[in-house]
Amino acid sequence: MTAERICLEFTGSDETAYALAASPGFAKDGLCFAATSGGVYRSTDGGKGWELLRVTEEPLQQMAATAVALSPAFAQDRTLFAAVKGGILRSSDGGDTWFAAKFPAPPPLFTTLAISPNFAQDGLILAGTMEDGVFSSTDRGLNWQPWNFGLFDLAVLCLAASPHLGEDETIVAGTETGLYRSTNGGRAWRESGFPSQFAPILSLAYTAGKDGTLLFAGTEDKGLFISCDEGASWDRTAPDRLPGSVNQLQILYKPDGGAEIYALSEDGVLSSRDAGRNWDFLVGTEVPPTAILVADPGDKAMFLGLTGVGIAKYEL
């Protein structure tokens, strides 16, 4: 595999991309975003060039962004969100202008965003924080409220919404001590059957297809786990391939309906094409990868955020 380094013109020498996201129409519009320690970046040419976006009325300055999420109906509503210290930013014009939703002091440290697959209808987006649990908005990010009933661990490291959210209202949250599950859209939580000795949970992802609905949980140092019963029971997968941390997961659906799963380990990227049973090592990295984006199933490009480096592009 060959690699091409993409240079984001960072203001510092130790920039890190924490999250990457692409337009659902990436194959045509080439539009993608990066949440970085230097702010929110946008590319309009498939990741070849990047611009730092002005997200406040103040003169352009460094404002770390920890997460970014796009509406599933982005082609129609042009809506995306970015998490920054103390607030959630919303844009309804593809990143040209932004609205900031403020939160009470002391400002939360946001770790993750999860947007409903039915966002066009329900307007639901959730944000996880390091010390304040989960905040939720049901009006497309205008107003936010804490939804923590039953959530006994407020250090929320990752969130995932069920692909059938409109029917089952299920959302899961990975925390320092385990996994919590909500069956009413995040208003109340209950601990799942995830073994607490394998926590913290750093990453979560759902797949839905011919293998049924599967839930994947990546841990800090115990590898990757799979549940086929909404988190009631778990099996560890490929401990020889994924023995340590799984920092992030991405699901890419193929035109034939199949799903490819990508997992970030301490030193590279692995992928599975058979519902997580077997894994192939795709690429190694000299520094820990922090974010992944495979935007187009017909393309052969993979973008990785690399600790203190920026973004690198790999040809698959």
Backbone bond lengths (Angstrom), bond angles and torsions (degrees), N, CA, C in turn:
res aa  C-N    CA-C-N  psi(-1)  N-CA   C-N-CA  omega(-1)  CA-C   N-CA-C  phi
1 M - - - 1.458 - - 1.515 109.39 -
2 T 1.351 116.28 134.14 1.449 120.36 178.63 1.518 109.45 -98.10
3 A 1.319 115.86 155.02 1.460 120.83 -177.47 1.512 109.95 -129.01
4 E 1.323 114.87 140.38 1.462 121.13 176.09 1.521 107.71 -125.03
5 R 1.322 117.72 123.16 1.451 121.80 -178.73 1.520 110.42 -78.64
6 I 1.316 116.65 128.37 1.456 122.39 175.73 1.525 107.85 -100.33
7 C 1.296 118.43 124.73 1.458 121.37 -178.51 1.521 110.30 -96.73
8 L 1.306 116.39 112.95 1.452 120.41 165.85 1.519 106.08 -83.68
9 E 1.297 116.93 132.10 1.460 119.03 -175.83 1.521 109.36 -78.08
10 F 1.327 114.02 75.42 1.451 121.71 -176.80 1.521 110.99 -70.36
11 T 1.336 114.61 154.03 1.454 119.36 178.24 1.517 111.79 -82.45
12 G 1.322 117.48 -16.47 1.455 120.70 179.75 1.512 110.81 -121.77
13 S 1.314 115.80 -178.92 1.460 119.95 -177.07 1.524 112.17 -100.96
14 D 1.333 116.84 -1.40 1.458 118.28 -174.93 1.524 111.36 -129.94
15 E 1.329 116.63 37.69 1.454 120.75 -177.68 1.531 111.41 -68.10
16 T 1.332 115.09 145.34 1.457 121.82 178.62 1.519 108.76 -134.03
17 A 1.330 117.11 133.76 1.464 122.68 174.57 1.522 108.87 -90.59
18 Y 1.325 117.05 118.44 1.461 121.97 -177.23 1.526 112.67 -90.20
19 A 1.327 116.90 -25.25 1.468 119.99 -178.35 1.515 109.35 -155.08
20 L 1.327 115.58 146.84 1.460 123.33 177.96 1.520 108.46 -130.61
21 A 1.326 116.35 144.47 1.460 120.28 179.23 1.520 108.92 -149.92
22 A 1.334 116.16 149.77 1.457 120.96 -177.48 1.515 110.76 -128.30
23 S 1.299 114.99 153.27 1.459 121.45 172.92 1.526 109.72 -60.76
24 P 1.347 118.26 142.34 1.468 119.66 173.97 1.525 112.27 -58.25
25 G 1.328 116.49 -22.14 1.463 120.60 177.71 1.514 112.78 -101.40
26 F 1.334 116.83 30.35 1.462 122.24 -174.73 1.524 112.24 -53.04
27 A 1.315 118.34 -36.79 1.466 120.98 -177.43 1.526 111.28 -59.96
28 K 1.337 116.92 -28.64 1.457 120.83 -179.07 1.525 112.60 -102.14
29 D 1.350 116.84 -41.13 1.469 117.97 -173.84 1.526 113.82 -97.58
30 G 1.352 118.08 -13.85 1.467 121.18 177.87 1.503 114.35 60.83
31 L 1.337 117.43 25.84 1.445 121.78 -172.60 1.522 111.25 -97.62
32 C 1.354 116.95 125.84 1.457 121.68 177.31 1.522 109.55 -148.70
33 F 1.345 114.95 162.15 1.459 122.39 -172.95 1.519 110.10 -133.94
34 A 1.327 115.50 152.79 1.463 122.16 177.41 1.518 109.51 -133.15
35 A 1.338 116.51 129.94 1.465 122.28 171.24 1.519 106.95 -96.43
36 T 1.324 116.72 118.94 1.460 120.86 -171.93 1.527 111.10 -132.10
37 S 1.319 114.63 170.37 1.461 120.07 176.74 1.516 112.03 -66.81
38 G 1.334 117.64 -10.76 1.458 121.46 177.46 1.505 114.15 -106.66
39 G 1.355 117.82 -0.83 1.451 120.36 179.72 1.515 112.02 131.92
40 V 1.330 115.50 -163.53 1.459 122.55 -179.53 1.525 108.55 -102.40
41 Y 1.321 115.88 125.44 1.452 122.17 178.57 1.522 110.18 -111.03
42 R 1.335 114.98 153.48 1.460 121.44 177.30 1.523 109.83 -133.27
43 S 1.325 114.47 141.01 1.461 120.97 171.77 1.519 108.79 -120.74
44 T 1.303 116.89 135.25 1.462 121.69 178.64 1.526 112.09 -111.83
45 D 1.333 116.08 7.29 1.466 119.20 -177.75 1.525 111.79 -130.45
46 G 1.329 114.92 38.19 1.460 118.78 176.16 1.510 114.87 73.48
47 G 1.335 117.54 23.32 1.455 120.99 176.74 1.506 115.23 92.66
48 K 1.327 118.33 6.86 1.462 119.75 179.20 1.525 111.31 -76.15
49 G 1.335 116.02 -40.65 1.452 121.10 178.30 1.516 109.68 -130.72
50 W 1.345 116.41 150.44 1.460 121.50 -175.94 1.522 110.06 -133.46
51 E 1.335 116.42 147.76 1.461 122.06 176.01 1.520 109.56 -127.18
52 L 1.336 115.33 140.86 1.455 121.30 174.77 1.519 108.29 -79.55
53 L 1.343 117.19 124.33 1.451 121.90 -174.91 1.524 111.42 -86.21
54 R 1.313 115.65 143.86 1.458 121.54 174.54 1.523 107.79 -83.38
55 V 1.319 116.83 111.42 1.461 120.39 -174.61 1.527 112.34 -105.91
56 T 1.345 118.52 -4.01 1.460 122.36 175.71 1.524 108.55 -134.95
57 E 1.311 115.89 169.53 1.463 120.75 176.93 1.527 111.82 -77.96
58 E 1.330 115.13 -13.87 1.458 119.64 179.56 1.531 110.21 -70.26
59 P 1.346 117.49 160.56 1.457 119.42 174.59 1.527 110.86 -53.80
60 L 1.310 116.18 144.92 1.460 121.35 -175.62 1.521 110.22 -53.11
61 Q 1.304 115.73 122.71 1.448 119.83 -179.09 1.524 109.18 -146.37
62 Q 1.315 115.56 165.97 1.453 119.92 -177.42 1.530 110.28 -69.99
63 M 1.332 116.21 124.54 1.454 122.63 176.56 1.518 106.95 -139.00
64 A 1.322 116.64 103.28 1.465 120.49 -175.26 1.516 110.59 -60.30
65 A 1.333 116.22 137.07 1.457 123.56 175.32 1.523 107.91 -118.83
66 T 1.322 116.78 132.22 1.465 121.02 -174.70 1.519 113.78 -104.70
67 A 1.333 117.88 -14.55 1.464 120.13 -178.86 1.517 109.22 -156.23
68 V 1.328 115.82 153.96 1.461 122.14 175.61 1.518 107.85 -145.30
69 A 1.340 116.76 141.07 1.457 121.68 -179.69 1.517 109.75 -146.08
70 L 1.331 116.15 139.67 1.457 122.29 -179.74 1.525 110.44 -108.70
71 S 1.326 115.16 145.64 1.452 120.27 173.59 1.527 110.06 -60.23
72 P 1.345 118.18 139.16 1.469 119.63 174.07 1.527 112.45 -60.48
73 A 1.352 115.80 -23.21 1.463 121.27 178.18 1.522 110.55 -101.44
74 F 1.333 116.89 33.86 1.461 122.01 -174.42 1.528 112.20 -55.21
75 A 1.307 117.33 -36.41 1.471 120.35 -178.45 1.521 111.67 -59.88
76 Q 1.347 116.04 -29.44 1.459 120.15 -179.78 1.525 112.38 -96.26
77 D 1.356 117.23 -44.22 1.469 118.77 -172.15 1.524 114.33 -100.56
78 R 1.356 118.01 -12.05 1.463 123.69 177.27 1.529 112.52 55.98
79 T 1.338 116.58 29.62 1.463 121.30 -173.45 1.516 111.81 -98.17
80 L 1.336 116.26 135.17 1.448 122.10 172.48 1.514 109.21 -146.27
81 F 1.340 114.59 162.42 1.455 122.26 -177.42 1.524 109.32 -130.03
82 A 1.339 114.91 149.72 1.461 120.94 173.41 1.521 108.30 -138.24
83 A 1.330 115.88 138.36 1.464 121.76 178.10 1.517 108.97 -96.53
84 V 1.342 115.45 127.31 1.458 122.05 176.21 1.527 107.65 -130.14
85 K 1.316 117.51 171.19 1.459 120.55 -178.49 1.522 110.50 -60.40
86 G 1.325 115.19 119.96 1.452 120.22 174.95 1.503 115.89 87.07
87 G 1.319 119.30 -3.14 1.451 118.86 -178.12 1.512 114.28 -168.03
88 I 1.326 114.24 171.11 1.463 122.58 174.71 1.522 107.04 -117.14
89 L 1.318 116.40 129.65 1.449 122.53 178.32 1.522 109.86 -98.08
90 R 1.339 115.94 139.38 1.460 120.89 177.26 1.517 109.51 -127.65
91 S 1.323 115.32 135.16 1.458 121.23 173.65 1.531 108.46 -122.75
92 S 1.319 116.34 138.22 1.467 120.55 176.95 1.523 111.56 -115.39
93 D 1.340 115.79 17.31 1.464 119.54 177.50 1.530 111.10 -136.32
94 G 1.323 115.42 34.96 1.459 119.80 174.71 1.507 115.19 74.58
95 G 1.349 117.61 17.80 1.453 120.57 176.47 1.515 114.91 104.39
96 D 1.339 118.05 1.91 1.463 119.87 179.35 1.526 111.41 -72.25
97 T 1.338 116.60 -44.20 1.458 121.24 178.36 1.525 108.93 -131.45
98 W 1.364 115.45 157.52 1.466 119.58 -172.55 1.523 110.54 -136.69
99 F 1.323 114.29 147.76 1.459 123.51 171.47 1.515 107.57 -113.01
100 A 1.339 117.40 133.13 1.461 121.38 -178.40 1.522 109.79 -105.77
101 A 1.323 116.55 122.55 1.461 121.98 173.12 1.520 107.56 -90.37
102 K 1.320 117.00 121.40 1.451 121.49 -176.62 1.526 111.05 -88.88
103 F 1.322 115.18 152.10 1.454 122.31 179.02 1.520 109.10 -124.96
104 P 1.339 118.47 153.89 1.470 121.12 -177.38 1.526 111.61 -62.57
105 A 1.317 115.46 150.90 1.467 120.72 174.71 1.531 109.11 -76.20
106 P 1.335 117.29 149.10 1.465 126.39 -4.56 1.523 110.86 -70.90
107 P 1.317 118.16 144.79 1.461 120.81 -173.34 1.527 111.98 -64.60
108 P 1.329 117.52 137.16 1.464 120.18 178.11 1.527 111.79 -66.61
109 L 1.319 115.25 152.69 1.459 121.51 171.02 1.518 107.02 -99.89
110 F 1.326 116.20 104.67 1.462 120.81 -175.82 1.527 110.72 -80.34
111 T 1.313 115.43 139.56 1.460 121.80 -177.64 1.517 113.16 -113.03
112 T 1.340 118.05 -27.31 1.455 120.17 -171.14 1.512 110.93 -161.33
113 L 1.328 116.02 156.08 1.456 123.44 174.20 1.522 108.99 -127.63
114 A 1.332 116.57 143.48 1.460 121.86 174.71 1.514 108.43 -136.05
115 I 1.307 116.25 123.97 1.452 121.46 -176.39 1.530 109.52 -110.41
116 S 1.326 116.24 139.61 1.463 121.28 -177.47 1.521 110.73 -63.64
117 P 1.348 117.86 138.85 1.469 119.42 173.50 1.522 112.00 -64.98
118 N 1.354 116.59 -15.85 1.468 122.05 177.78 1.528 110.85 -106.53
119 F 1.330 116.57 31.11 1.464 121.48 -173.02 1.522 112.48 -54.90
120 A 1.316 118.08 -36.26 1.465 120.78 -178.99 1.517 111.47 -60.37
121 Q 1.357 116.37 -29.10 1.460 120.28 -179.89 1.522 112.86 -97.37
122 D 1.348 117.13 -44.68 1.471 118.52 -172.48 1.523 114.39 -99.36
123 G 1.336 118.72 -13.31 1.465 121.76 178.00 1.507 114.53 60.75
124 L 1.356 117.56 24.92 1.467 121.65 -172.38 1.526 111.78 -93.40
125 I 1.324 115.64 129.77 1.461 122.31 170.79 1.520 107.76 -142.40
126 L 1.339 115.83 141.55 1.462 121.73 -179.90 1.519 109.41 -121.90
127 A 1.329 114.76 150.89 1.462 121.69 178.80 1.516 109.14 -131.11
128 G 1.330 116.76 130.52 1.455 122.40 175.80 1.515 110.36 -95.19
129 T 1.339 115.74 148.79 1.461 121.15 -179.77 1.525 110.43 -128.74
130 M 1.320 115.49 165.04 1.453 120.27 -177.26 1.529 112.76 -77.73
131 E 1.335 117.86 -27.66 1.464 119.81 -176.14 1.530 114.02 -133.99
132 D 1.323 117.63 -8.78 1.465 120.69 -171.98 1.528 113.31 -118.52
133 G 1.324 117.87 16.39 1.445 120.69 175.43 1.509 113.59 73.79
134 V 1.343 116.18 -138.44 1.456 123.19 -173.51 1.523 109.90 -114.08
135 F 1.337 115.47 133.47 1.462 121.80 170.12 1.534 107.85 -109.08
136 S 1.331 115.60 147.51 1.451 120.20 -177.62 1.517 110.87 -133.86
137 S 1.331 115.13 146.59 1.453 121.80 172.71 1.520 108.75 -129.03
138 T 1.306 116.32 132.58 1.467 121.48 177.02 1.525 111.52 -111.57
139 D 1.330 117.14 9.60 1.462 120.31 178.99 1.529 110.88 -125.75
140 R 1.334 114.26 41.10 1.465 121.72 174.42 1.529 113.67 63.63
141 G 1.342 114.77 35.88 1.452 120.02 172.84 1.506 116.16 87.42
142 L 1.329 118.45 7.35 1.460 119.92 178.39 1.524 111.57 -74.16
143 N 1.326 116.54 -45.98 1.458 122.26 -177.55 1.529 109.29 -129.58
144 W 1.334 115.51 146.10 1.457 121.68 -175.82 1.520 110.14 -130.80
145 Q 1.329 115.63 148.89 1.453 121.52 176.39 1.527 109.30 -144.02
146 P 1.352 117.42 148.64 1.472 119.73 177.01 1.522 110.33 -71.98
147 W 1.337 115.14 136.21 1.471 121.51 176.70 1.525 107.22 -125.57
148 N 1.321 116.81 86.65 1.464 120.90 -170.86 1.524 113.97 -126.40
149 F 1.316 118.25 12.78 1.464 119.34 -179.42 1.538 109.25 -61.81
150 G 1.324 116.44 121.92 1.459 121.32 -179.40 1.509 114.64 84.73
151 L 1.318 117.57 -4.33 1.465 121.64 179.46 1.523 107.96 -92.09
152 F 1.322 116.35 95.85 1.460 120.94 -172.91 1.520 113.75 -84.85
153 D 1.318 117.21 -10.00 1.460 121.70 174.13 1.522 106.94 -118.23
154 L 1.320 117.11 112.06 1.466 121.87 -175.13 1.520 113.20 -90.13
155 A 1.343 117.67 4.10 1.463 121.26 175.21 1.526 108.13 -90.55
156 V 1.330 116.05 87.66 1.469 122.50 -174.62 1.521 108.82 -95.28
157 L 1.322 115.99 115.82 1.457 121.94 -174.50 1.521 112.98 -97.54
158 C 1.348 117.83 -22.53 1.453 120.77 -178.90 1.523 109.58 -160.07
159 L 1.321 116.16 155.89 1.454 123.97 178.54 1.519 109.11 -137.77
160 A 1.333 116.63 152.53 1.461 121.18 173.44 1.519 109.01 -149.65
161 A 1.328 115.99 137.14 1.457 122.10 177.73 1.514 109.44 -100.03
162 S 1.322 116.21 138.11 1.454 121.56 177.80 1.521 110.19 -58.37
163 P 1.336 117.86 141.71 1.468 119.37 174.96 1.522 112.14 -65.61
164 H 1.355 116.67 -14.54 1.466 121.68 178.17 1.528 110.25 -109.85
165 L 1.328 116.35 35.16 1.464 120.72 -173.19 1.531 112.42 -55.82
166 G 1.317 117.11 -35.47 1.454 120.31 -179.57 1.509 113.45 -62.05
167 E 1.353 116.89 -25.82 1.460 121.08 -179.98 1.525 112.30 -101.09
168 D 1.345 117.08 -45.34 1.468 118.78 -173.13 1.528 114.21 -100.65
169 E 1.343 118.15 -10.77 1.468 123.61 178.12 1.525 112.78 54.56
170 T 1.336 117.02 31.80 1.460 120.76 -173.37 1.521 112.30 -96.46
171 I 1.326 114.14 132.35 1.461 123.12 174.14 1.522 107.29 -135.61
172 V 1.330 117.11 141.25 1.458 120.95 178.65 1.524 109.56 -120.07
173 A 1.335 114.60 148.75 1.457 121.74 -179.25 1.521 109.36 -129.81
174 G 1.324 117.11 127.18 1.457 122.49 174.70 1.513 109.61 -94.80
175 T 1.324 116.71 131.67 1.455 121.65 -175.96 1.529 111.00 -126.40
176 E 1.326 114.80 -177.34 1.459 120.68 176.92 1.527 111.79 -62.25
177 T 1.333 117.52 -30.07 1.469 120.67 -173.03 1.519 114.61 -110.92
178 G 1.337 118.81 -5.89 1.458 118.85 -179.82 1.509 113.24 161.02
179 L 1.332 114.94 -150.95 1.459 121.77 -175.09 1.523 109.79 -123.92
180 Y 1.340 115.16 133.76 1.457 122.14 175.80 1.529 109.10 -115.94
181 R 1.337 115.00 148.91 1.463 120.95 -176.93 1.525 109.44 -131.28
182 S 1.321 115.33 136.27 1.458 121.72 175.08 1.516 109.05 -117.56
183 T 1.320 117.14 136.30 1.466 121.38 176.82 1.524 111.45 -114.91
184 N 1.325 116.08 17.83 1.463 119.95 174.40 1.531 110.86 -133.98
185 G 1.329 114.92 40.34 1.452 120.55 174.26 1.510 115.93 73.64
186 G 1.338 117.17 17.37 1.453 121.06 176.64 1.513 114.86 101.24
187 R 1.340 118.05 2.14 1.464 119.57 -178.56 1.528 112.05 -75.58
188 A 1.335 117.19 -27.58 1.467 121.28 178.42 1.520 108.04 -145.23
189 W 1.346 115.37 151.40 1.458 121.12 -172.56 1.521 110.93 -129.60
190 R 1.346 114.75 155.54 1.457 121.25 174.95 1.524 108.07 -145.09
191 E 1.331 115.91 142.09 1.464 119.49 177.64 1.524 110.70 -61.59
192 S 1.331 115.93 139.28 1.464 120.89 176.93 1.515 109.62 -91.96
193 G 1.315 115.65 -173.52 1.456 120.18 -178.35 1.513 114.48 -86.19
194 F 1.331 118.53 15.31 1.457 119.69 -178.68 1.531 109.92 -67.83
195 P 1.344 118.04 131.51 1.475 120.58 -178.49 1.531 111.42 -63.54
196 S 1.314 116.54 120.87 1.463 120.66 -174.22 1.521 112.66 -64.10
197 Q 1.349 117.56 -24.31 1.463 119.43 -178.46 1.530 112.22 -69.66
198 F 1.341 117.37 -12.20 1.463 120.45 179.74 1.530 112.65 -99.12
199 A 1.329 117.72 -3.15 1.461 121.20 177.55 1.534 109.32 -72.56
200 P 1.339 118.53 165.04 1.463 130.96 4.05 1.535 113.07 -72.74
201 I 1.339 114.73 158.11 1.463 122.24 176.05 1.524 107.97 -103.15
202 L 1.326 115.84 120.05 1.460 121.30 -176.13 1.518 113.71 -96.77
203 S 1.343 117.61 -23.09 1.466 119.79 -174.27 1.515 110.39 -149.64
204 L 1.328 115.61 147.84 1.460 122.96 179.33 1.523 109.24 -139.68
205 A 1.337 116.31 147.58 1.461 120.46 175.70 1.523 109.43 -160.35
206 Y 1.322 115.49 144.32 1.462 123.05 174.36 1.524 109.77 -104.51
207 T 1.336 116.03 149.99 1.458 121.79 163.85 1.522 107.66 -127.70
208 A 1.326 115.78 150.17 1.465 121.52 176.65 1.518 107.29 -139.50
209 G 1.331 116.64 123.82 1.449 120.11 -178.37 1.507 111.43 -179.55
210 K 1.321 115.71 -146.54 1.463 120.56 -175.14 1.514 112.40 -65.82
211 D 1.331 117.27 -22.41 1.467 120.59 177.86 1.525 112.18 -90.99
212 G 1.326 116.86 9.81 1.451 120.53 -177.39 1.524 110.64 84.52
213 T 1.318 115.60 -169.65 1.462 120.84 178.44 1.521 109.06 -90.64
214 L 1.328 115.84 119.97 1.458 122.14 -179.33 1.521 109.36 -117.60
215 L 1.322 115.28 145.89 1.456 122.09 176.78 1.521 108.64 -119.24
216 F 1.335 116.32 128.21 1.457 122.88 -179.42 1.516 109.43 -111.02
217 A 1.333 116.08 138.72 1.458 122.14 178.45 1.522 109.43 -130.99
218 G 1.331 115.97 119.42 1.459 121.32 176.46 1.516 110.28 -97.65
219 T 1.321 116.80 136.51 1.459 121.47 -174.13 1.529 111.55 -108.86
220 E 1.327 114.25 173.12 1.468 120.33 -177.52 1.523 112.38 -71.97
221 D 1.340 118.05 -38.06 1.466 119.25 -178.67 1.524 113.61 -150.16
222 K 1.343 117.75 15.54 1.463 120.68 -179.48 1.522 112.71 -121.96
223 G 1.334 118.46 16.23 1.444 121.04 174.50 1.518 114.58 83.34
224 L 1.342 114.79 -150.05 1.466 122.62 -170.91 1.523 110.52 -118.85
225 F 1.357 114.82 139.41 1.460 121.88 -179.35 1.529 109.82 -124.04
226 I 1.361 114.99 151.31 1.463 121.70 -179.35 1.520 109.14 -127.30
227 S 1.334 115.28 138.81 1.463 121.65 173.55 1.525 109.14 -126.59
228 C 1.324 116.06 135.67 1.470 120.71 176.53 1.525 111.15 -109.52
229 D 1.344 117.08 9.25 1.464 120.67 -179.09 1.527 110.99 -132.55
230 E 1.343 115.03 43.37 1.466 121.98 175.78 1.526 113.56 58.93
231 G 1.326 116.43 32.39 1.446 120.19 173.04 1.510 115.88 92.63
232 A 1.333 117.79 3.88 1.466 119.90 178.78 1.525 111.01 -70.75
233 S 1.336 117.14 -37.23 1.465 121.54 178.48 1.518 108.63 -138.84
234 W 1.359 114.83 156.50 1.456 119.96 -172.21 1.520 110.98 -138.90
235 D 1.330 115.06 148.21 1.459 122.52 172.67 1.523 108.52 -127.44
236 R 1.325 114.97 136.84 1.464 118.97 175.68 1.522 108.57 -80.35
237 T 1.330 116.48 138.12 1.445 120.89 -179.11 1.526 110.89 -114.08
238 A 1.313 116.17 140.74 1.469 124.11 172.08 1.521 113.85 45.76
239 P 1.346 118.55 57.10 1.464 119.29 -179.82 1.524 113.07 -63.00
240 D 1.326 117.25 -23.68 1.456 119.78 177.68 1.522 111.61 -74.36
241 R 1.342 116.27 -32.56 1.462 121.15 179.98 1.520 112.31 -87.49
242 L 1.324 115.84 -35.74 1.460 121.66 -177.58 1.526 108.74 -124.49
243 P 1.336 117.57 73.12 1.465 119.57 -175.09 1.524 114.81 -82.77
244 G 1.335 116.94 -21.88 1.462 119.57 -172.75 1.506 113.42 -117.95
245 S 1.335 116.60 -125.46 1.458 120.44 -174.57 1.526 111.29 -80.61
246 V 1.330 115.08 146.04 1.460 123.65 171.20 1.527 105.47 -124.32
247 N 1.329 115.25 96.18 1.459 120.96 -167.99 1.516 113.98 -77.97
248 Q 1.317 116.95 -28.09 1.460 119.94 -177.85 1.520 108.91 -158.05
249 L 1.342 115.65 151.48 1.456 122.69 178.55 1.522 109.11 -128.15
250 Q 1.324 116.39 144.10 1.460 120.53 171.04 1.510 109.18 -134.10
251 I 1.333 115.36 138.67 1.457 122.19 175.53 1.516 107.85 -108.54
252 L 1.334 116.47 128.28 1.456 121.74 177.79 1.521 108.31 -120.86
253 Y 1.327 116.54 117.91 1.460 120.73 179.03 1.518 110.15 -87.33
254 K 1.315 114.87 133.71 1.456 122.11 -179.52 1.527 110.28 -87.83
255 P 1.335 117.76 161.42 1.466 120.34 178.75 1.526 113.50 -58.15
256 D 1.346 117.35 -27.13 1.466 120.09 -179.84 1.527 112.43 -83.43
257 G 1.335 117.42 2.65 1.454 120.74 179.22 1.512 114.31 94.73
258 G 1.330 117.09 -10.80 1.455 120.15 177.68 1.522 111.26 -74.79
259 A 1.327 115.96 163.26 1.462 120.96 -178.59 1.513 110.12 -122.38
260 E 1.335 115.70 138.03 1.460 121.46 171.47 1.516 107.55 -110.69
261 I 1.337 116.29 134.19 1.457 122.14 -176.16 1.518 108.64 -110.33
262 Y 1.324 115.98 130.80 1.457 121.82 178.13 1.518 108.91 -114.12
263 A 1.333 116.05 136.29 1.465 121.50 -178.99 1.524 109.43 -128.86
264 L 1.331 116.23 132.22 1.460 121.62 175.48 1.515 109.58 -91.35
265 S 1.316 116.61 120.79 1.463 121.56 174.18 1.524 108.81 -100.65
266 E 1.339 116.38 -171.74 1.467 119.35 -179.48 1.513 112.70 -65.19
267 D 1.332 116.93 -27.69 1.458 119.85 -171.15 1.520 114.32 -131.00
268 G 1.344 117.77 18.77 1.447 118.08 178.02 1.512 113.58 163.80
269 V 1.338 114.79 -159.78 1.463 122.32 -174.94 1.515 109.61 -126.89
270 L 1.345 115.64 135.75 1.454 122.45 173.62 1.518 108.55 -120.53
271 S 1.335 116.38 157.48 1.460 120.07 178.51 1.517 110.46 -138.68
272 S 1.333 114.46 153.48 1.463 122.01 176.96 1.517 109.05 -133.03
273 R 1.338 115.77 137.68 1.464 121.41 177.15 1.521 112.10 -113.85
274 D 1.321 116.83 7.19 1.468 120.01 -177.75 1.526 110.99 -129.76
275 A 1.329 115.23 50.69 1.463 122.32 174.93 1.523 112.95 60.64
276 G 1.326 116.90 31.66 1.448 121.05 173.80 1.508 116.09 85.74
277 R 1.319 118.19 7.06 1.465 119.45 -179.32 1.525 111.59 -76.25
278 N 1.338 116.24 -40.61 1.462 120.97 -179.80 1.520 109.13 -128.22
279 W 1.346 115.04 148.20 1.461 120.70 -174.98 1.520 110.89 -131.84
280 D 1.329 115.31 140.91 1.458 122.73 175.32 1.523 109.24 -113.11
281 F 1.331 116.02 137.21 1.466 120.91 176.51 1.523 107.69 -80.45
282 L 1.339 117.42 120.14 1.460 121.35 -175.13 1.521 112.75 -91.31
283 V 1.340 116.43 -49.81 1.456 119.26 -175.32 1.523 108.99 -154.87
284 G 1.323 115.75 143.13 1.445 121.14 174.19 1.514 110.89 -99.81
285 T 1.327 116.06 152.25 1.463 120.75 179.81 1.528 109.35 -128.45
286 E 1.325 115.77 148.75 1.461 120.36 -179.13 1.518 112.33 -76.08
287 V 1.315 116.60 -26.32 1.468 122.29 176.91 1.522 107.54 -123.91
288 P 1.338 118.87 157.36 1.466 120.40 -177.58 1.525 112.30 -60.77
289 P 1.343 117.16 132.42 1.460 119.60 175.18 1.525 110.72 -76.16
290 T 1.317 116.39 144.71 1.458 121.88 -174.38 1.518 113.58 -116.83
291 A 1.320 118.27 -17.33 1.467 121.30 -178.39 1.516 108.64 -158.04
292 I 1.335 115.82 153.29 1.463 120.93 -179.79 1.515 109.88 -136.98
293 L 1.331 115.25 146.25 1.458 121.56 174.11 1.520 109.37 -147.68
294 V 1.330 115.82 113.89 1.456 122.31 165.60 1.524 104.03 -112.84
295 A 1.323 116.14 101.82 1.459 120.58 -165.11 1.512 113.96 -86.54
296 D 1.310 117.33 -28.83 1.459 120.58 -171.65 1.519 109.55 -131.95
297 P 1.347 118.84 117.41 1.466 119.90 -179.08 1.520 113.48 -62.98
298 G 1.340 117.28 -18.58 1.453 119.86 178.15 1.515 112.97 -91.21
299 D 1.328 117.22 -6.07 1.462 122.31 -178.52 1.523 109.37 -96.03
300 K 1.306 116.89 167.64 1.458 121.50 177.91 1.525 110.95 -117.39
301 A 1.316 116.80 27.01 1.463 120.82 -177.37 1.516 110.48 -110.41
302 M 1.329 115.09 136.43 1.454 122.42 174.23 1.524 107.52 -127.32
303 F 1.344 116.22 130.32 1.452 121.92 176.47 1.520 109.03 -103.01
304 L 1.322 115.74 136.17 1.454 121.55 176.91 1.514 110.23 -125.90
305 G 1.351 115.81 134.72 1.441 120.25 165.75 1.516 108.58 -82.49
306 L 1.324 116.60 135.13 1.461 121.80 -177.33 1.523 109.75 -123.34
307 T 1.299 116.97 135.98 1.465 123.02 -175.22 1.527 110.75 -54.65
308 G 1.334 115.84 119.41 1.459 121.21 175.37 1.501 115.49 69.23
309 V 1.335 118.16 10.79 1.445 121.29 -175.33 1.529 112.20 -119.44
310 G 1.318 117.23 -39.49 1.453 120.66 -173.92 1.511 110.62 119.65
311 I 1.326 116.22 -128.60 1.460 121.93 -177.16 1.518 109.56 -126.47
312 A 1.315 115.26 137.23 1.459 121.56 173.85 1.514 108.67 -119.54
313 K 1.308 115.95 147.49 1.460 122.51 179.33 1.519 108.88 -111.66
314 Y 1.326 116.02 131.46 1.462 122.01 -179.45 1.517 109.67 -120.69
315 E 1.323 115.72 139.05 1.456 121.19 175.66 1.526 108.19 -92.06
316 L 1.314 117.11 119.59 1.467 121.90 -178.38 1.510 111.27 -79.21
